[in-house]
Amino acid sequence: MQLAQAMVVCGIGFATLLGCSRGSGLATYPVTGEVTMDGEVVEGATVTLVPSSEAGRSASGITDAEGKFSVMTYVSPGVQPEGAMPGDYSVTIRKLEVRKVEEGGTPQEAQAAFRKLGPPKDLLPKKYASPNTSDLKVTVNDGPTAAMSLKLTR
């Protein structure tokens, strides 16, 4: 009887850990850094690590007011563990122009404004937007990766 009770308690504890951990089953490790452009911090840019291997998963983060970021790996809508999986990555960085749209407008009015203005402009040099043209690379190992200093130039 006591063995059965112990098994039930262990089972409940194990189920609680699984349910609350939001675990992804992926081994990810912290990746942080800072983005500057010609010596000035870049706020609001999306930094994406694009894996070189098909087995990898991309990871991304957004720079804060000090240009600092940390990445998370997207697994599913409710599961985005901090960090990136081990592997080699190309790094892309984009910062799109933010446009103000009149509040209270209809979706049709927003679409008309978009057609009139065209797509948002990328505020950083085009070469950093694609893994095929970006010269920025990082290797994530098993363990914390040294903070990246991503120094962009025009």
Rosetta silent file (secondary structure, phi, psi, omega in degrees, C-alpha in Angstrom):
SEQUENCE: MQLAQAMVVCGIGFATLLGCSRGSGLATYPVTGEVTMDGEVVEGATVTLVPSSEAGRSASGITDAEGKFSVMTYVSPGVQPEGAMPGDYSVTIRKLEVRKVEEGGTPQEAQAAFRKLGPPKDLLPKKYASPNTSDLKVTVNDGPTAAMSLKLTR
SCORE:     score description
SCORE:     0.000 S_00000001
   1 L     0.000  -45.936  179.886    0.000    0.000    0.000 S_00000001
   2 H   -63.896  -35.828  177.784    2.751    2.435    0.922 S_00000001
   3 H   -63.124  -42.040  179.536    4.555    1.628   -2.325 S_00000001
   4 H   -63.678  -42.700  178.653    1.402    2.414   -4.297 S_00000001
   5 H   -64.057  -41.514  178.939    0.991    5.746   -2.476 S_00000001
   6 H   -63.080  -39.843  178.896    4.635    6.629   -3.106 S_00000001
   7 H   -65.236  -39.677  178.796    4.220    5.836   -6.802 S_00000001
   8 H   -64.416  -46.000  179.683    1.113    8.058   -7.021 S_00000001
   9 H   -61.636  -43.790  178.561    2.902   10.945   -5.259 S_00000001
  10 H   -63.779  -41.450  179.485    5.940   10.559   -7.551 S_00000001
  11 H   -62.739  -43.472  178.675    3.696   10.384  -10.599 S_00000001
  12 H   -64.703  -43.034  178.745    1.846   13.558   -9.622 S_00000001
  13 H   -61.472  -43.150  179.550    5.141   15.335   -8.927 S_00000001
  14 H   -64.308  -44.028  179.402    6.565   14.259  -12.288 S_00000001
  15 H   -63.520  -38.752  178.243    3.416   15.339  -14.145 S_00000001
  16 H   -63.762  -43.755  178.433    3.477   18.703  -12.374 S_00000001
  17 H   -60.940  -44.099 -179.952    7.101   19.259  -13.377 S_00000001
  18 H   -65.036  -42.151 -176.996    6.365   18.415  -16.991 S_00000001
  19 H   -70.343  -31.861 -174.708    3.266   20.572  -17.137 S_00000001
  20 H   -94.354  -17.030 -174.320    4.825   23.617  -15.532 S_00000001
  21 H   -76.462  -19.795 -175.889    8.251   23.565  -17.094 S_00000001
  22 L    52.336   30.567 -177.432    7.008   24.484  -20.563 S_00000001
  23 L   -62.831  143.832 -178.381   10.004   22.448  -21.614 S_00000001
  24 L   -99.907  -15.605 -174.790   10.736   22.264  -25.285 S_00000001
  25 L    80.579   -2.302  179.263   12.933   19.199  -25.229 S_00000001
  26 L   -98.991  141.590  173.090   15.611   21.267  -27.019 S_00000001
  27 L   -86.091  111.984  177.646   19.014   22.008  -25.553 S_00000001
  28 L  -122.342  153.160 -177.530   19.426   25.778  -25.865 S_00000001
  29 E  -131.902  145.850 -175.464   22.139   28.024  -24.479 S_00000001
  30 L   -56.957  135.908  173.833   22.128   31.774  -23.741 S_00000001
  31 L  -134.522  120.531 -179.752   23.075   34.100  -26.588 S_00000001
  32 E  -131.557  170.661  176.800   23.238   37.842  -25.927 S_00000001
  33 E   176.614 -169.897 -178.952   24.837   40.838  -27.537 S_00000001
  34 E  -141.221  141.817  178.885   24.732   44.456  -28.589 S_00000001
  35 E  -116.222  129.324  173.586   24.111   46.082  -31.965 S_00000001
  36 E  -129.893  152.740  175.963   25.675   49.379  -33.031 S_00000001
  37 E  -125.768  115.228 -178.408   25.674   51.220  -36.354 S_00000001
  38 L    51.420   40.667  176.470   28.656   53.470  -36.970 S_00000001
  39 L    87.076   -7.843 -179.597   29.229   53.600  -33.197 S_00000001
  40 E  -103.191  140.261  179.551   25.604   54.424  -32.241 S_00000001
  41 E   -64.785  149.147  179.728   23.339   51.920  -30.479 S_00000001
  42 L  -113.112  112.103  179.184   20.518   50.480  -32.583 S_00000001
  43 L   -95.995  143.219  173.326   17.192   50.221  -30.758 S_00000001
  44 L    78.350   18.808  178.368   14.261   48.158  -32.029 S_00000001
  45 L   -93.575  146.295  175.920   16.197   45.945  -34.449 S_00000001
  46 E   -95.835  120.856  178.304   15.394   42.261  -34.888 S_00000001
  47 E  -103.003  123.277 -178.522   18.462   40.041  -34.593 S_00000001
  48 E  -123.636  130.732  174.077   17.954   36.566  -36.098 S_00000001
  49 E   -96.424  115.520 -178.127   20.303   33.604  -35.934 S_00000001
  50 E  -102.501  117.301 -175.033   19.756   31.518  -39.078 S_00000001
  51 E   -67.094  143.412  175.557   21.129   27.979  -38.707 S_00000001
  52 L   -76.124  -26.345 -178.262   23.626   26.644  -41.241 S_00000001
  53 L   -98.397  143.446  176.968   22.276   23.130  -40.678 S_00000001
  54 L   -66.042  -21.520 -179.950   18.788   21.996  -41.675 S_00000001
  55 L   -77.815  -14.420 -177.772   18.546   20.288  -38.278 S_00000001
  56 L   -80.421  172.573  175.166   18.881   23.648  -36.504 S_00000001
  57 L  -128.499  144.718  178.630   16.204   26.146  -35.548 S_00000001
  58 L   -73.838  157.738  177.415   16.401   29.887  -35.888 S_00000001
  59 E  -136.904  148.495 -178.653   16.493   32.092  -32.806 S_00000001
  60 E  -150.690  163.411  176.755   15.775   35.801  -32.540 S_00000001
  61 E  -157.193  168.982 -178.695   15.530   38.787  -30.245 S_00000001
  62 E  -120.000  135.785 -179.143   14.889   42.541  -30.384 S_00000001
  63 L   -71.327  144.741  177.967   17.352   45.188  -29.284 S_00000001
  64 L   -92.213 -169.246 -177.409   16.437   47.438  -26.364 S_00000001
  65 L   -62.771  -19.705  178.513   17.177   51.164  -25.876 S_00000001
  66 L   -99.466    6.622 -179.897   20.836   50.296  -25.181 S_00000001
  67 L    80.275    5.903 -176.849   21.135   48.129  -28.309 S_00000001
  68 E   -89.478  149.566  179.661   21.274   44.953  -26.197 S_00000001
  69 E  -146.782  161.329  166.952   19.443   41.733  -27.041 S_00000001
  70 E  -138.932  147.731 -174.710   19.026   38.108  -26.027 S_00000001
  71 L  -103.030  156.622  173.048   17.590   35.457  -28.305 S_00000001
  72 E  -129.740  149.382  178.460   14.861   32.856  -27.921 S_00000001
  73 E   -98.344  125.285  179.265   14.248   29.803  -30.093 S_00000001
  74 L   -80.734  124.049  176.260   10.734   29.496  -31.498 S_00000001
  75 L  -111.961  -50.524  177.405    9.282   26.009  -31.091 S_00000001
  76 E  -158.480  172.417 -175.908    5.529   26.692  -30.964 S_00000001
  77 L   -52.165  -35.171 -179.219    3.252   29.549  -29.846 S_00000001
  78 L   -99.918    0.728 -174.986    3.590   28.655  -26.170 S_00000001
  79 E  -130.268  105.293  175.718    7.148   27.354  -26.233 S_00000001
  80 L  -138.204   85.036 -178.345   10.073   29.700  -26.876 S_00000001
  81 L   -67.206  148.026  177.188   13.038   28.708  -24.727 S_00000001
  82 E   -63.612  142.281  173.895   15.718   31.289  -24.012 S_00000001
  83 L    94.406 -168.744 -178.365   18.861   30.935  -26.094 S_00000001
  84 E  -133.263  156.619  176.527   19.806   29.018  -29.225 S_00000001
  85 L   -72.321  152.954  176.350   20.629   25.411  -30.056 S_00000001
  86 L   -60.229  142.277  177.931   24.314   24.522  -30.506 S_00000001
  87 E   149.777 -179.348  178.772   25.548   25.052  -34.058 S_00000001
  88 E   -96.967  140.310 -176.712   26.790   27.547  -36.631 S_00000001
  89 E  -135.817  147.438  162.314   24.605   30.497  -37.589 S_00000001
  90 E   -92.425  146.337 -178.018   24.486   33.425  -39.983 S_00000001
  91 E  -112.112  127.375  174.428   23.196   36.532  -38.244 S_00000001
  92 E  -113.253  149.670  179.607   20.683   38.869  -39.871 S_00000001
  93 E  -138.673  127.074  178.795   19.625   42.227  -38.480 S_00000001
  94 E  -135.202  144.795  172.413   16.657   44.295  -39.633 S_00000001
  95 L  -137.489  109.810 -177.955   14.991   47.434  -38.372 S_00000001
  96 E   -91.531  145.326  176.256   11.858   48.415  -40.230 S_00000001
  97 L   -59.323  134.793  177.420   10.453   51.904  -40.369 S_00000001
  98 L   -97.970  125.367 -179.740    7.475   52.309  -38.029 S_00000001
  99 L  -110.720  140.309  177.319    4.559   54.107  -39.599 S_00000001
 100 L   -86.182  129.781  176.134    1.696   55.662  -37.733 S_00000001
 101 L  -113.309  139.091 -179.345   -1.720   54.616  -38.931 S_00000001
 102 L   -57.014  127.984  179.769   -4.768   56.588  -37.959 S_00000001
 103 L   -71.099  149.267  177.739   -6.480   54.879  -35.042 S_00000001
 104 L    84.398   -0.090  179.415  -10.025   53.720  -35.463 S_00000001
 105 L   -75.960  163.145  178.538   -9.636   53.153  -39.190 S_00000001
 106 L   -83.306  161.924  174.914  -10.997   50.141  -40.975 S_00000001
 107 H   -58.112  -34.329  179.208   -8.786   47.329  -42.286 S_00000001
 108 H   -65.169  -38.989  178.153   -9.584   48.568  -45.800 S_00000001
 109 H   -67.120  -39.260  177.468   -8.258   52.047  -44.943 S_00000001
 110 H   -64.339  -40.757  177.540   -5.074   50.528  -43.509 S_00000001
 111 H   -64.683  -39.851  178.674   -4.599   48.485  -46.706 S_00000001
 112 H   -63.811  -41.701  178.236   -5.139   51.590  -48.830 S_00000001
 113 H   -63.456  -40.456  178.659   -2.517   53.488  -46.789 S_00000001
 114 H   -63.000  -44.249  179.237   -0.082   50.588  -47.213 S_00000001
 115 H   -62.672  -38.027 -179.139   -0.629   50.551  -50.990 S_00000001
 116 H   -69.131  -43.513 -175.987   -0.079   54.304  -51.124 S_00000001
 117 H   -87.828  -21.711 -176.179    3.084   54.309  -48.993 S_00000001
 118 L    82.665  179.891 -178.460    4.505   50.951  -50.082 S_00000001
 119 L   -66.596  155.415  178.511    6.248   48.456  -47.813 S_00000001
 120 L   -60.593  145.363 -179.551    8.099   49.738  -44.737 S_00000001
 121 L   -82.759  137.846  174.004   11.668   50.818  -45.405 S_00000001
 122 E   -80.097  125.416 -174.835   14.522   48.856  -43.822 S_00000001
 123 L   -86.714   -3.709  178.210   16.562   51.393  -41.846 S_00000001
 124 L  -111.306  159.669  178.670   19.755   49.304  -41.850 S_00000001
 125 L   -54.980  140.325 -174.883   21.981   48.423  -44.820 S_00000001
 126 H   -56.828  -32.670 -175.435   20.435   45.747  -47.035 S_00000001
 127 H   -61.180  -25.686 -178.235   23.386   43.354  -46.711 S_00000001
 128 H   -83.052   -6.755 -174.875   22.485   42.607  -43.068 S_00000001
 129 H   -83.200  -16.267 -174.703   18.914   41.531  -43.955 S_00000001
 130 L  -127.115  140.026  175.675   19.788   38.188  -45.577 S_00000001
 131 L   -65.576  -18.127  178.794   21.869   35.225  -44.426 S_00000001
 132 L   -77.884  -21.856 -177.098   23.212   35.064  -47.993 S_00000001
 133 L  -117.659  -16.744 -179.961   24.746   38.546  -47.806 S_00000001
 134 L   -72.870  134.899  176.779   25.379   39.128  -44.102 S_00000001
 135 L   -94.513    8.079 -179.309   28.991   38.625  -43.081 S_00000001
 136 L   -87.070  127.649 -177.746   27.944   38.231  -39.443 S_00000001
 137 E  -135.305  154.083  174.142   28.402   34.696  -38.063 S_00000001
 138 E  -149.725  146.726  173.122   28.244   33.032  -34.640 S_00000001
 139 E  -114.097  126.149  177.051   28.864   29.548  -33.283 S_00000001
 140 E  -101.415  123.489  178.779   26.787   28.449  -30.297 S_00000001
 141 L  -103.919  175.341  174.564   28.444   25.760  -28.179 S_00000001
 142 L   -69.756   98.878 -177.941   27.150   23.684  -25.268 S_00000001
 143 L   131.203  172.092 -178.793   27.190   26.442  -22.660 S_00000001
 144 L   -59.845  140.050  176.081   26.897   30.217  -22.615 S_00000001
 145 L   -94.996  139.359  177.881   28.183   32.037  -25.702 S_00000001
 146 L   -57.273  142.917  179.986   30.257   35.184  -25.141 S_00000001
 147 L   -55.549  132.637 -179.603   28.191   38.334  -25.684 S_00000001
 148 E   -84.644  142.813  172.719   28.308   39.349  -29.342 S_00000001
 149 E  -114.986   99.730 -176.536   29.307   42.845  -30.375 S_00000001
 150 E   -96.049  101.999 -175.531   27.634   43.380  -33.742 S_00000001
 151 E  -101.751  104.370 -178.722   29.157   46.509  -35.248 S_00000001
 152 E   -89.141  150.694  175.991   27.323   47.500  -38.409 S_00000001
 153 L  -131.328  153.405  179.441   28.608   49.984  -40.960 S_00000001
 154 L   -78.516    0.000    0.000   26.857   51.833  -43.755 S_00000001
